[in-house]
Amino acid sequence: MIAHRGGCYAHENSIPNIERTLSYGNYGIEVDLRYTYDHNIVIFHDETICGRRIRELKLKEAKRLDEDLITLPELITWLRSRGLRPLLKLDKKERVNDYEILEEVKDYPGKILVNLEVNFKPHPLPYLKLDNFELEYGHSSLNPYENLSRAISFGAKVVSLTWPFLDEVVVRKAHERGLRVDVYYPRELNIDEESLFRIVKLGVDYLTIKDPILVSEILRKMR
Protein backbone atom coordinates (compact mmCIF):
# COMPACT_ATOMS: atom_id res chain seq x y z
CA MET A 1 0.00 0.00 0.00
CA ILE A 2 1.00 3.59 -0.61
CA ALA A 3 0.03 6.33 1.86
CA HIS A 4 -1.63 9.16 -0.08
CA ARG A 5 -0.01 12.50 0.86
CA GLY A 6 2.01 10.53 3.40
CA GLY A 7 -1.08 9.38 5.32
CA CYS A 8 -3.76 11.06 7.41
CA TYR A 9 -2.25 11.07 10.89
CA ALA A 10 -0.81 14.60 10.99
CA HIS A 11 -0.40 17.53 8.58
CA GLU A 12 -0.49 15.97 5.08
CA ASN A 13 2.84 15.74 3.22
CA SER A 14 4.73 16.48 6.46
CA ILE A 15 7.53 14.63 8.25
CA PRO A 16 5.37 13.90 11.38
CA ASN A 17 2.70 12.40 9.13
CA ILE A 18 5.17 10.26 7.18
CA GLU A 19 6.99 9.24 10.34
CA ARG A 20 3.81 7.92 11.95
CA THR A 21 2.83 6.05 8.79
CA LEU A 22 6.20 4.32 8.55
CA SER A 23 6.21 3.49 12.27
CA TYR A 24 3.22 1.20 11.65
CA GLY A 25 4.50 -0.69 8.65
CA ASN A 26 6.47 -0.87 5.43
CA TYR A 27 4.14 1.35 3.42
CA GLY A 28 4.96 3.36 0.32
CA ILE A 29 4.69 7.15 0.54
CA GLU A 30 3.03 9.42 -2.03
CA VAL A 31 3.91 13.12 -1.95
CA ASP A 32 3.11 16.12 -4.16
CA LEU A 33 5.73 18.32 -5.81
CA ARG A 34 5.62 22.06 -6.51
CA TYR A 35 8.08 24.91 -7.06
CA THR A 36 8.59 27.95 -4.89
CA TYR A 37 9.43 31.32 -6.43
CA ASP A 38 13.14 30.71 -5.82
CA HIS A 39 12.91 27.34 -7.58
CA ASN A 40 12.95 24.94 -4.64
CA ILE A 41 10.97 21.72 -5.04
CA VAL A 42 8.60 21.53 -2.08
CA ILE A 43 6.26 18.79 -0.89
CA PHE A 44 2.78 20.34 -0.95
CA HIS A 45 -0.56 19.49 -2.55
CA ASP A 46 -2.49 22.74 -2.78
CA GLU A 47 -1.57 25.63 -5.05
CA THR A 48 -1.75 28.15 -2.20
CA ILE A 49 -0.69 28.56 1.43
CA CYS A 50 -2.83 30.93 3.48
CA GLY A 51 -4.28 32.33 0.26
CA ARG A 52 -0.89 32.97 -1.35
CA ARG A 53 0.39 31.01 -4.35
CA ILE A 54 3.41 28.88 -3.53
CA ARG A 55 4.86 29.71 -6.96
CA GLU A 56 5.02 33.37 -5.86
CA LEU A 57 6.64 32.70 -2.48
CA LYS A 58 10.30 32.22 -1.67
CA LEU A 59 11.01 29.10 0.37
CA LYS A 60 11.69 31.06 3.54
CA GLU A 61 8.35 32.87 3.19
CA ALA A 62 6.47 29.64 2.51
CA LYS A 63 8.00 27.98 5.57
CA ARG A 64 6.92 30.93 7.71
CA LEU A 65 3.33 30.34 6.59
CA ASP A 66 3.53 26.57 7.10
CA GLU A 67 6.10 25.30 9.59
CA ASP A 68 5.59 21.70 8.40
CA LEU A 69 6.53 22.52 4.80
CA ILE A 70 9.53 20.52 3.58
CA THR A 71 11.53 20.35 0.38
CA LEU A 72 12.15 17.18 -1.60
CA PRO A 73 15.86 17.13 -0.58
CA GLU A 74 14.84 17.51 3.08
CA LEU A 75 12.54 14.50 2.79
CA ILE A 76 15.27 12.39 1.18
CA THR A 77 17.79 13.45 3.84
CA TRP A 78 15.34 12.60 6.64
CA LEU A 79 14.60 9.15 5.22
CA ARG A 80 18.29 8.35 4.70
CA SER A 81 19.22 9.55 8.20
CA ARG A 82 16.82 6.97 9.66
CA GLY A 83 17.73 4.16 7.34
CA LEU A 84 14.28 4.21 5.73
CA ARG A 85 13.75 3.40 2.07
CA PRO A 86 10.01 3.17 1.38
CA LEU A 87 8.71 3.26 -2.16
CA LEU A 88 8.32 6.95 -3.00
CA LYS A 89 5.56 8.04 -5.36
CA LEU A 90 6.19 11.57 -6.61
CA ASP A 91 3.12 13.35 -7.94
CA LYS A 92 3.98 16.43 -9.99
CA LYS A 93 1.37 19.14 -9.40
CA GLU A 94 3.00 21.44 -11.93
CA ARG A 95 5.75 21.25 -14.53
CA VAL A 96 8.53 20.33 -12.18
CA ASN A 97 11.63 19.65 -14.28
CA ASP A 98 12.38 15.94 -14.61
CA TYR A 99 16.14 16.42 -14.51
CA GLU A 100 15.90 18.46 -11.31
CA ILE A 101 13.85 15.68 -9.69
CA LEU A 102 16.53 13.19 -10.71
CA GLU A 103 19.26 15.37 -9.24
CA GLU A 104 17.46 15.70 -5.90
CA VAL A 105 16.77 11.98 -5.43
CA LYS A 106 19.71 10.36 -7.24
CA ASP A 107 21.20 9.04 -3.98
CA TYR A 108 17.94 7.63 -2.63
CA PRO A 109 18.32 3.83 -2.33
CA GLY A 110 14.62 2.98 -2.48
CA LYS A 111 12.27 2.58 -5.42
CA ILE A 112 10.68 5.69 -6.94
CA LEU A 113 7.52 6.08 -9.01
CA VAL A 114 7.04 9.37 -10.83
CA ASN A 115 3.40 10.00 -11.65
CA LEU A 116 2.95 11.96 -14.88
CA GLU A 117 0.16 14.52 -14.67
CA VAL A 118 -2.41 14.27 -17.44
CA ASN A 119 -2.02 17.89 -18.58
CA PHE A 120 1.76 17.89 -18.81
CA LYS A 121 3.85 16.56 -21.65
CA PRO A 122 5.97 13.78 -20.14
CA HIS A 123 9.71 13.53 -20.60
CA PRO A 124 10.33 9.92 -19.57
CA LEU A 125 13.82 9.41 -20.97
CA PRO A 126 15.83 10.65 -17.96
CA TYR A 127 14.00 8.25 -15.65
CA LEU A 128 14.70 5.27 -17.85
CA LYS A 129 18.43 5.59 -17.17
CA LEU A 130 18.13 4.66 -13.48
CA ASP A 131 17.14 1.22 -12.24
CA ASN A 132 15.14 2.39 -9.22
CA PHE A 133 12.91 4.79 -11.22
CA GLU A 134 9.65 3.89 -12.90
CA LEU A 135 7.01 6.01 -14.59
CA GLU A 136 3.38 5.89 -13.59
CA TYR A 137 0.58 7.41 -15.62
CA GLY A 138 -3.05 8.03 -14.77
CA HIS A 139 -5.51 10.72 -13.81
CA SER A 140 -8.96 10.68 -12.25
CA SER A 141 -10.37 12.86 -15.06
CA LEU A 142 -9.86 10.07 -17.62
CA ASN A 143 -11.62 6.74 -18.00
CA PRO A 144 -9.51 3.67 -17.12
CA TYR A 145 -9.03 2.54 -20.71
CA GLU A 146 -7.77 5.96 -21.80
CA ASN A 147 -5.38 5.97 -18.85
CA LEU A 148 -4.12 2.54 -19.85
CA SER A 149 -3.69 3.57 -23.49
CA ARG A 150 -1.69 6.67 -22.55
CA ALA A 151 0.40 4.76 -20.01
CA ILE A 152 1.41 2.32 -22.74
CA SER A 153 2.17 5.08 -25.26
CA PHE A 154 4.33 6.98 -22.75
CA GLY A 155 6.34 3.89 -21.83
CA ALA A 156 5.07 3.84 -18.24
CA LYS A 157 5.47 0.70 -16.15
CA VAL A 158 2.53 1.46 -13.85
CA VAL A 159 -0.98 2.68 -14.66
CA SER A 160 -2.96 4.56 -12.01
CA LEU A 161 -6.71 3.91 -12.01
CA THR A 162 -9.23 5.65 -9.76
CA TRP A 163 -11.63 3.66 -7.59
CA PRO A 164 -14.41 2.71 -8.28
CA PHE A 165 -13.98 3.37 -12.03
CA LEU A 166 -12.21 0.17 -13.00
CA ASP A 167 -12.97 -3.49 -13.52
CA GLU A 168 -11.23 -6.84 -13.91
CA VAL A 169 -11.00 -6.41 -17.70
CA VAL A 170 -8.83 -3.28 -17.61
CA VAL A 171 -6.68 -4.79 -14.84
CA ARG A 172 -6.17 -7.93 -16.92
CA LYS A 173 -5.34 -5.91 -20.05
CA ALA A 174 -2.78 -3.88 -18.10
CA HIS A 175 -1.11 -7.02 -16.78
CA GLU A 176 -1.10 -8.57 -20.25
CA ARG A 177 0.82 -5.52 -21.51
CA GLY A 178 3.33 -5.85 -18.68
CA LEU A 179 2.05 -2.92 -16.60
CA ARG A 180 1.34 -2.96 -12.89
CA VAL A 181 -1.88 -1.41 -11.61
CA ASP A 182 -2.03 1.23 -8.87
CA VAL A 183 -5.55 1.93 -7.60
CA TYR A 184 -6.10 5.42 -6.21
CA TYR A 185 -8.80 5.44 -3.52
CA PRO A 186 -10.04 9.07 -3.27
CA ARG A 187 -9.62 10.72 0.13
CA GLU A 188 -13.25 11.78 0.29
CA LEU A 189 -14.57 8.22 0.09
CA ASN A 190 -15.21 6.18 3.22
CA ILE A 191 -12.97 3.14 3.53
CA ASP A 192 -15.24 0.11 3.77
CA GLU A 193 -14.74 -3.64 3.84
CA GLU A 194 -16.81 -4.33 0.72
CA SER A 195 -14.74 -1.97 -1.46
CA LEU A 196 -11.47 -3.38 -0.16
CA PHE A 197 -12.66 -6.93 -0.84
CA ARG A 198 -13.49 -5.99 -4.43
CA ILE A 199 -10.11 -4.31 -4.91
CA VAL A 200 -8.27 -7.35 -3.56
CA LYS A 201 -10.25 -9.61 -5.91
CA LEU A 202 -9.17 -7.50 -8.89
CA GLY A 203 -5.56 -8.50 -8.26
CA VAL A 204 -4.09 -5.00 -8.38
CA ASP A 205 -0.46 -4.33 -7.48
CA TYR A 206 -0.66 -1.13 -5.43
CA LEU A 207 -3.36 0.69 -3.48
CA THR A 208 -2.81 4.41 -2.88
CA ILE A 209 -5.04 5.40 0.03
CA LYS A 210 -5.07 7.96 2.84
CA ASP A 211 -5.20 5.50 5.77
CA PRO A 212 -3.11 2.38 5.09
CA ILE A 213 -3.04 1.53 8.80
CA LEU A 214 -6.84 1.22 8.92
CA VAL A 215 -6.82 -0.77 5.68
CA SER A 216 -4.25 -3.20 7.10
CA GLU A 217 -6.46 -3.76 10.15
CA ILE A 218 -9.54 -4.38 7.98
CA LEU A 219 -7.66 -6.79 5.71
CA ARG A 220 -6.37 -8.76 8.70
CA LYS A 221 -9.93 -9.24 9.93
CA MET A 222 -11.04 -10.36 6.47
CA ARG A 223 -8.54 -13.25 6.36
C-alpha positions in Angstrom: 0.0 0.0 0.0 1.0 3.6 -0.6 0.0 6.3 1.9 -1.6 9.2 -0.1 0.0 12.5 0.9 2.0 10.5 3.4 -1.1 9.4 5.3 -3.8 11.1 7.4 -2.2 11.1 10.9 -0.8 14.6 11.0 -0.4 17.5 8.6 -0.5 16.0 5.1 2.8 15.7 3.2 4.7 16.5 6.5 7.5 14.6 8.3 5.4 13.9 11.4 2.7 12.4 9.1 5.2 10.3 7.2 7.0 9.2 10.3 3.8 7.9 11.9 2.8 6.1 8.8 6.2 4.3 8.6 6.2 3.5 12.3 3.2 1.2 11.6 4.5 -0.7 8.6 6.5 -0.9 5.4 4.1 1.4 3.4 5.0 3.4 0.3 4.7 7.1 0.5 3.0 9.4 -2.0 3.9 13.1 -1.9 3.1 16.1 -4.2 5.7 18.3 -5.8 5.6 22.1 -6.5 8.1 24.9 -7.1 8.6 28.0 -4.9 9.4 31.3 -6.4 13.1 30.7 -5.8 12.9 27.3 -7.6 13.0 24.9 -4.6 11.0 21.7 -5.0 8.6 21.5 -2.1 6.3 18.8 -0.9 2.8 20.3 -1.0 -0.6 19.5 -2.5 -2.5 22.7 -2.8 -1.6 25.6 -5.0 -1.7 28.1 -2.2 -0.7 28.6 1.4 -2.8 30.9 3.5 -4.3 32.3 0.3 -0.9 33.0 -1.3 0.4 31.0 -4.3 3.4 28.9 -3.5 4.9 29.7 -7.0 5.0 33.4 -5.9 6.6 32.7 -2.5 10.3 32.2 -1.7 11.0 29.1 0.4 11.7 31.1 3.5 8.4 32.9 3.2 6.5 29.6 2.5 8.0 28.0 5.6 6.9 30.9 7.7 3.3 30.3 6.6 3.5 26.6 7.1 6.1 25.3 9.6 5.6 21.7 8.4 6.5 22.5 4.8 9.5 20.5 3.6 11.5 20.4 0.4 12.2 17.2 -1.6 15.9 17.1 -0.6 14.8 17.5 3.1 12.5 14.5 2.8 15.3 12.4 1.2 17.8 13.5 3.8 15.3 12.6 6.6 14.6 9.1 5.2 18.3 8.4 4.7 19.2 9.5 8.2 16.8 7.0 9.7 17.7 4.2 7.3 14.3 4.2 5.7 13.8 3.4 2.1 10.0 3.2 1.4 8.7 3.3 -2.2 8.3 7.0 -3.0 5.6 8.0 -5.4 6.2 11.6 -6.6 3.1 13.3 -7.9 4.0 16.4 -10.0 1.4 19.1 -9.4 3.0 21.4 -11.9 5.7 21.2 -14.5 8.5 20.3 -12.2 11.6 19.6 -14.3 12.4 15.9 -14.6 16.1 16.4 -14.5 15.9 18.5 -11.3 13.9 15.7 -9.7 16.5 13.2 -10.7 19.3 15.4 -9.2 17.5 15.7 -5.9 16.8 12.0 -5.4 19.7 10.4 -7.2 21.2 9.0 -4.0 17.9 7.6 -2.6 18.3 3.8 -2.3 14.6 3.0 -2.5 12.3 2.6 -5.4 10.7 5.7 -6.9 7.5 6.1 -9.0 7.0 9.4 -10.8 3.4 10.0 -11.7 3.0 12.0 -14.9 0.2 14.5 -14.7 -2.4 14.3 -17.4 -2.0 17.9 -18.6 1.8 17.9 -18.8 3.9 16.6 -21.6 6.0 13.8 -20.1 9.7 13.5 -20.6 10.3 9.9 -19.6 13.8 9.4 -21.0 15.8 10.7 -18.0 14.0 8.3 -15.7 14.7 5.3 -17.8 18.4 5.6 -17.2 18.1 4.7 -13.5 17.1 1.2 -12.2 15.1 2.4 -9.2 12.9 4.8 -11.2 9.7 3.9 -12.9 7.0 6.0 -14.6 3.4 5.9 -13.6 0.6 7.4 -15.6 -3.0 8.0 -14.8 -5.5 10.7 -13.8 -9.0 10.7 -12.3 -10.4 12.9 -15.1 -9.9 10.1 -17.6 -11.6 6.7 -18.0 -9.5 3.7 -17.1 -9.0 2.5 -20.7 -7.8 6.0 -21.8 -5.4 6.0 -18.9 -4.1 2.5 -19.9 -3.7 3.6 -23.5 -1.7 6.7 -22.5 0.4 4.8 -20.0 1.4 2.3 -22.7 2.2 5.1 -25.3 4.3 7.0 -22.7 6.3 3.9 -21.8 5.1 3.8 -18.2 5.5 0.7 -16.1 2.5 1.5 -13.9 -1.0 2.7 -14.7 -3.0 4.6 -12.0 -6.7 3.9 -12.0 -9.2 5.6 -9.8 -11.6 3.7 -7.6 -14.4 2.7 -8.3 -14.0 3.4 -12.0 -12.2 0.2 -13.0 -13.0 -3.5 -13.5 -11.2 -6.8 -13.9 -11.0 -6.4 -17.7 -8.8 -3.3 -17.6 -6.7 -4.8 -14.8 -6.2 -7.9 -16.9 -5.3 -5.9 -20.0 -2.8 -3.9 -18.1 -1.1 -7.0 -16.8 -1.1 -8.6 -20.3 0.8 -5.5 -21.5 3.3 -5.9 -18.7 2.0 -2.9 -16.6 1.3 -3.0 -12.9 -1.9 -1.4 -11.6 -2.0 1.2 -8.9 -5.5 1.9 -7.6 -6.1 5.4 -6.2 -8.8 5.4 -3.5 -10.0 9.1 -3.3 -9.6 10.7 0.1 -13.3 11.8 0.3 -14.6 8.2 0.1 -15.2 6.2 3.2 -13.0 3.1 3.5 -15.2 0.1 3.8 -14.7 -3.6 3.8 -16.8 -4.3 0.7 -14.7 -2.0 -1.5 -11.5 -3.4 -0.2 -12.7 -6.9 -0.8 -13.5 -6.0 -4.4 -10.1 -4.3 -4.9 -8.3 -7.4 -3.6 -10.2 -9.6 -5.9 -9.2 -7.5 -8.9 -5.6 -8.5 -8.3 -4.1 -5.0 -8.4 -0.5 -4.3 -7.5 -0.7 -1.1 -5.4 -3.4 0.7 -3.5 -2.8 4.4 -2.9 -5.0 5.4 0.0 -5.1 8.0 2.8 -5.2 5.5 5.8 -3.1 2.4 5.1 -3.0 1.5 8.8 -6.8 1.2 8.9 -6.8 -0.8 5.7 -4.3 -3.2 7.1 -6.5 -3.8 10.1 -9.5 -4.4 8.0 -7.7 -6.8 5.7 -6.4 -8.8 8.7 -9.9 -9.2 9.9 -11.0 -10.4 6.5 -8.5 -13.2 6.4 
